[in-house]
C-alpha cells in the first residue's frame, strides 16, 4: 500500500482549510477506491468520500497530527463508519419494508452477461457481511492492503483483522453457495 506524504509545512499549526486541502490531495484517490468497493455505484462512492471530507472539515481538530498515515487511518475509519451507518439504515428500512427488497430480487434481467451476474452476486454477498468484516475483506482482497495496514485503518489488532478475514470468507462462501438442498424424511 502506498501512502501519500503531506508536505512538512502542512501539519499542525497551519490553517484548517489548507490542511484539509492537503489531506484531500494526498488521500482522496485511495479513499475513493475503498469507497467504490464498499458501495454499489460510483456516485455513492463519490458521495461517501465527500461526506468523509465534510466530517473532517466540520471537526478539523479531530484529525490526528503527525505522519500522514495517522490522518489517512482516521479518514478511512470515518469512511468505513459512514458506510456502516448507511448499511444499518438500509437494514432498518428493509425490516420495515421487506417487500421493497423482495421485489428488487425478483426482477430478472434478460440480457446480462455472466460477468455482471457474478459481480452482482459477490456485491450482494458482501452486503450481508458485518461492516467491519466487509471492510477488512475489501481492503485485503480487492485493494491488496496488508494486515497491519488494515489493522491501523480500522483501529483493531492484526489478529482481529485475520479473524474477520477468516470468518468473512466463510460467510461469503456460505452466502454465495446458498442454502443446501433440504432433506425430508
N, C-alpha and C positions, 0 to 999 in steps of 0.2 A: 504494500500500500504506500503510495507516495503522499507525503503530507506537505502541504504548501507552507512556506515560512512567511511570516509577516516581517516587513521591514522593521529594523530595530527602532526606528523613530515613531512607529505606530504601536505603542504599548501603553501601559498605564500612564496617565498624565496628559494624554492627547485628548482632543475633543471627541466626545462620544460619536458624533457623526462621521468623523474621519476614521476612527477605529472600526466602526460598523462597516464603512465602505471598504476598508482594507480586508476585513473578515469576509465580506461578500466576495470580493475579488479572489481571495485565496481559497474559499471553500464552496462557493455556490455550485460548481460543476459536480463535485463529489456528492454534495447533498442532493442535487437533482438526480444523479444516478441512483442513489439509495432510494429516494422518494419514488422514482419511476418503478423500481422493483417492489415497492410496498403498496403502490396504488395501481388501479387498473387502466388509467388513461394518462396521457401526457399532461393534459390540462389539470387533472387532480394533482399530479406530481409538482407542477409549477405552483399551484395554489399552496401546497404543503410547504414548499421551500419559502414561498413568500410569507406565509404565516409564521414560519420559524424565524425569519429575519425581523418580522414585525414584533414578535415576542422579545427578540434581542434589543430592538430599538426602544421598546417600552420600558425595559429594565436593563440598561447597559451596565449597571453596577453588578448585575448577576453574572456577567461573563467573566470567567476567570482570567486573571492577569498571568503573565509568564509566557512560556513557549506556546507556539501556535497549536500544538497538539491538544493542549488543555481547552482552548477555545473551541477547537474542532469537536472534541469529545462532548463538550457542553451543547454545541449546536446539534450534534447527532442525537443526543438524549432528548432534546426539545423536540426534534423532528419525529422521533420514534414515539414519544409520549403524545404528541398531537395526533399522530395516526392511530395510536391505541385508543385515544378518546373517540375518534371517528368510528373505529370498529365497534366500540361499546355502544355508541349512539345507533349505529346501523343494527346491531344485535337487538337493542331495545325496540326499535321500530319493527323489526321482524317478529318479535314476540307479540307486539300489539297487533300487527297486520301480517300474519303469516301468508295470507293469500297473495300478497304482492310478490313475495319471493317464489311461491309455488307457481304462480302464473308465468313468471320470467323463466323458471326452469323447465316449464312445459313447452316453451317455444322452441321448435326445431328448425334451425336454418337449413335450407335445401342445398345450396351450392357453396359449401365451405370446405376448404382444403383440410387435410388431415393435420397439418402443422398447426393451424389455427385451433382446431379442436383440442389438440394436445396441450397447447399453451393455455387455453381456457380451462381445461381440466386441472392443470397444475395451479393456476391462479385461484380457482375455486377451492382446491385443497389447501393452499396456503392461507386463504381467508379463514379457514376453520381452526387454524392453529392459534395457540396463545400468542399475544402480540410480541412478547419478548422472544419467544421461541422462533416465531416467524422472522423477526429482525435478525436473529443470530444465523438462521439458515440462509436468508437472502444475502447478508453480508459475507458469509463464508463461502457459500456455493456459487453465488452469482457475481459477487464483487471481488472475490478472491482475497478478502481481508484475512489476516492472521488471527488466531485465537486470542493472543494477548491484546491485539488492537481492538477486537470486538469487545473484550472484557473492559478495556478502558472506556470505549464508547458507550457501552451500556451501563457502566458503573457496577459491574459484578466481577467475581473472580473467574480466572480461566477455567477452573473446574466446573463452575456453574455454566459457562459457555459450552463446554464439552457435553455436559448433561443435557442442555437444551438442544444441542445438535443431535445427539443420540435419540432422545425422545421425539424430537421433531421429525426426524427421518422415519421413525417407526410409525408415527401418526400419519405422515404424508402417505406412506405406502398403504396403510390401512384405509385411508380415505379414498385414495385413487383406486385401489382394488375393489372397494365397496364391500357390502355385506356378503358373506358367503352364502351358498345355497342352504335353504332350510331343509333339515331332515325331519320328516314327520314320521311318527311311528308309535 
